[in-house]
Amino acid sequence: MLYFLYQYFNINIFHYITVRAGISFFISFILTLYLLPKFIRWAKAKKASQPIYSLAPKSHKAKSNTPTMGGVVFIFSTTIASLLCAKLNNIFVLTALLTIILFSIIGIKDDISKILNKNNQSGLTPKAKFLLQTIFASIVALVLYFYSNLSSNLFIPFYKYPLFDMKIFAILFWTVVIVATSNAVNLTDGLDGLATVPSIFALGSLSLIAYITGNAILSHYLFLPKVLGVGEVAIIGTALGGALIGFLWFNCYPAQIFMGDSGSLPLGAFLGYMAIISKSEILLILIGFVFVLEALSVILQVGSYKLRNKRVFLMAPIHHHFEQKKWQESKIIVRFWIIALISNIIALITLKIR
């Protein structure tokens, strides 16, 4: 809407992505701060708390009455801020909102099932969740491939030229990126604020890269691929970042509310989407390094147990391993935040070393 104030009323300040990105940040931040206390009171009254997994560390039992589905609030705030600030005739903006909404549907369905049945295992089955994620991610990938100007070239860090053209196989690759990132963030969301802050760092990095990629001068200077229109998605990135900071006010240790699958699934999917449109799919390994660690720990644990009947970690995902080693929850959280910050700084440095 703000962009059209520039277009029809010649209010020039709203022409700039940076201005609208800043406004979207504060709209979603303030809206989240306003809505979350009301949502927490409502959720407590309705006993909308996620049952604690039976095999979770004993310290988690005290969290059994903590409300969940906080993701509904910050996704709603992000959507409102994006609708107000982003250019709504931009295919990348519309597809970004589609990604968030589709994956929110999966998360909400899963959370509601767990709450109503008072059982952490009674949500969507892993196969059903994975199938829905794959279908929705495929829809997003198909839209990008057939209806946008996004190239199917694959880029890697430290090299300024495309490695090769994936052509039609880009659809499969992009689907994998979105589904993998969505699940990785979901696995990380196990401690108070653990997934929130690394997501904020990742959104900051990806929003900056998206802005540069959509800017002819900056992309040429840094030898990054130029994709016309991608810069607008940085507005959604800053909106989600602002909403997450507002959410962190209540989600930091000890958490007053959890984001639930309704927050972690669309959050991860959007991170994967941003990496795709900014041609940073491989760089996402560094940007989302904490999420990669969490996902790898589960893969290694399951694979090792099935092949050797032995566990690699005391418990997976890896944050539970450190809990079993008697690390304080707050120490685990902050150390993972530090790792996320450092990995994002390294990722941004690679932009210049090409």
N, C-alpha and C positions, 0 to 999 in steps of 0.2 A: 504493500500500500504506500509506503513512504517513497518508493521509487516513482510511483505515478504522480506523487505531489511534485516531484521534479519535472516529470514529463509533461504534465498538463498545466502546472502553475509556475513552472520555471524556478522552483526553489532549489537552487543549484547544489546546496550542501548535501541533499539526499541522493545526488548522483553518485557519490563516492561509496564504494563498498566498505571502506574502513569505517566511515561514519555510521552506516547502517549496521555494521557488525558490532560496533560498540553499543549502539542503542539496543540491539537484539540481546546482547549480553545482560544489560541491566534490566530489561523488561522481564526476561525469563528468571533472572536471579531474584528480583523483588517479588514476582508472582509466585515463585516456589516458596520463598520465605513466608509469604502471606497464606498460602494454601496448605502447606504441610502441617502446621499445628492443628488446623481444622480437620484435616484428614486423619491425623494420629488420634484425635479424640473420637472421631467417628469409627475408626478401625478398632479401637479398644472397646467401644460400646458394643460393636458387632462381633467382638472376639475374633477379628480377622488377623490372627497370628499364624505364621507358618509352623507346623509341627517340626520339632527338631529330629533330625535323622538319628535313628537308634544307635548307630555305630560311631556317631560324632564324639569327640572328646567330652569328658564329664563336665568341663567348665561351660559347655554350651547349654546345659540343662537350665541354667539360670535365665537363658534368653527365650525360653519357651513362650512367654507372654508378650514378646516384642512384636508389634504389628508389622506386617509385610505389605507388599505391593506399593511401596513408595515410588516405584518407577512410573506408576500411572501419573503421579503429580508432575515429576520433572519432564516426562515426555509430553504431557499436556502443555506445560509452560513453554517448552521448546517449540512446539507446533504453533502456538499462538504468536510467539515472538517472531517466528520465521514467516508466518503469514503476513504479519504487519511490516516486516522489514525487507524480506527478500523479493527479488523480481520473479513474479509468479508465472510469467510466460517463458521461463527458462527451463529447458528439458532436464537439466541436471538438478535443479531445485525440486521440480515436481517428482523426479525419480527418487531423490533423497527422502522426501516426505513419504512417498510410497513405501520405501524400504522400512522406515521407522514404523509406519502404521501396520504393515503386514506382520512384522516380527513382534510388534506389541500385541497383536491378536493372539499369537502363539503363547506368549508369556502370560497374558491375562487368563487365557483358558487354563493353562497349567497351574497358575497360582490359585485360581478359584476352586479348582478340583481338589487341591491339597487342603485348602482351608475348610471346605465343606465336609470333606471326609476325615479331617483331623489326622491325616496320615501323609508323611513326606513322600511316600512312594505311590500315592494314589493319583498323581497328576497324569499328564500325558505319558504314555510309555516311551522309552527312548527311541524305538523305531518310528512311532507316530510323530514324535517331535522332530526327528531327523528328516522324515519324509516331508513334513510341512515346511521345514527350513529349506530343504532342497528345492521344492516346488516354488516357493516365494523368491528364493535367491535366483532361480532360473528365470523367473519373470523379469526381475530387475536386470539381469544380464542380457536377456533378449531385447529389452527396451533400449539399453545402452548400445548394443551392437547394431540394431536396425534403425533406431530413430534418433541417434545422437551423432555428433561429429567426432566421437572418441575413437582414436585409432586402436587397432588390435596389436600394436607393437609392444614388446616386453622390454622394459628398461631395468637395469641393475645399478646399484650404487657404484661410484667411482668410474663410471664409463658413460660418456655423454651421448653415445649413439645407441639406437635400439639394438638389442641382441638379435632378435628375429621377429618376424610377423607371425603371430599365432593364428591369424585368420579366424575361421569359424570355431576353432578350438578355444578361442578367447572366452566364449560363452561358458564352456565347462570350467575353465580356469577361474573366471570371475565368480562363478557359483561356488566353487570350492573355497575361495578367499572369504566370501561373505559368511558361509556356513561355519567355516573353521574359526573365524574371528568371533562370531556370535557365541559359539560354544566355549571358546577360550575365556571370554569375559565372564560367562555364566559360571564356569568352574572356579574362577578367581573370587567370585562373590561369596566368600565363606567366613570372612571376619569383618568387623566393623570398620568400614571405610577402605577396606583393602582394594576393592575394585574401583572405587570412586576416584581416588587421587591419580592413580596411573592413567585412568580414562581421561581425566582433565589434562594431564600432560600430553597424552596422545592426541587429543582434540586440538590442543594448542599447536602442536607440530604440524598436524595434517591440515589445519585451517591455514596456517602460514604457507605451506607448500601448495595448497589449492589456490590461494591468492596469487602466488608467484607464477604458477602454471597458467593461470588465466590472464596474466599481464604480459604483453608483448615485450616490453623493455626488460623487465626483471627476468623473465624466462630466457631471453636471449643472452643476458649478461651471465647467468648461472648455467647456461647450456642445458636447461631443462626443456622438455617437450612443451610446446604451447598448445593449449586446448581452449579454444574460445568459449567463454561462458562458465567455465568451471569455478572461477573466482567467486561467483555468487554463493556457492555452497559454503564458503567460509562463514557466511552469515548464520547458516544453520549450525555450523560447528561452534561458533562463539555463543550462540543461543543455548546449545546443549551444555557447553562448558559453564555458562552462568547458572543454568538450572542445577547442574551437579554441585557447584559450590554452595548454592542455597541448600541443596539436599544434604551436603556434608555437615552443615551446621547441626543437623539432627542425627546424622548417620555416623559421626565420629564416635570413637570409643568413650563411654559405653553407649551403643546405638539406641536411639529412641524409636527407630524404624529401619526396616530393611528394604532394599530396592526390589527384591524378588525377581523372578524370571520376567515379569512385565517391564522391568527396567534393564536387566542385564542382557537379555536377548536382542532387543532393538538397539541398545547402546553398542554392542559388539558388531552387529550387522552394519550399523552406520559407519563405524570405524573402518570396517572392511570396504564399504562402498567408497568412502573418502580416499582410501589408498588406491582404489581402482581408477577413479576419475582423475587423480593427480599423478597417475602412472608411477605409484610408489608401492606396488604390491610386495616387492621383495624387501624394500626398506621398512615395511611394516613389521618385519621380524625384529628390528631394532626398536622401532617406535613403540611396539607393544611387547617388549621383551619379557615383562613380568607375566603377561598372559600366555606367551609362548612357553615359559618355564612351567607354569601351572598345567597347561595342556600336555606338555611332554612328560611331566611327572606321572600323569594318569596313564598315558600310553605305555610308558616304560613299566609301570606297576602292573597293569593288566597283562601286557605282553610277557613279562617275566614270570608272572604267576601261572599263566596258561602254558608256557613253554617249559619252565623249570620247576614249577610249583614252589617258587621262592619269591619273596617280596624285595624290591629294591629299597623302598622307603618304609618307615614304620607305619605310615598312613598316607594316602594320596587324596586330593592334590597336596602339593608339597608344603603348603602352609600348615596343614594338619601334622605333617612330619615334625615340624619344629615345635608344634604344640605338644606332641608326644615326648619330645626331648626336654620338656618343662620350660620352654621359653615363654616369657610373658606375652600375652596377646598384643599388647601395645608395642612391645619391642619388635615383634614380627612385622606388624603393620608398618611402622615407621621405616624399618630397614628395607622393606619391599618398596616403599615410596622412594627411598633414596636410590635404589637400583633403577626404578622407573625414570627418575629425573636424569640420572647420569646417562642412561641408554638413549633418552630423547635428545640430550645435548650432543651426544656422539652422532646420532642420526642427522641432526641439523648441520653439524660440521661437514658431513659427507656431501652436502649440497654444493659446497665450494670446491671440494677435491674431486674433480671429474676429468 
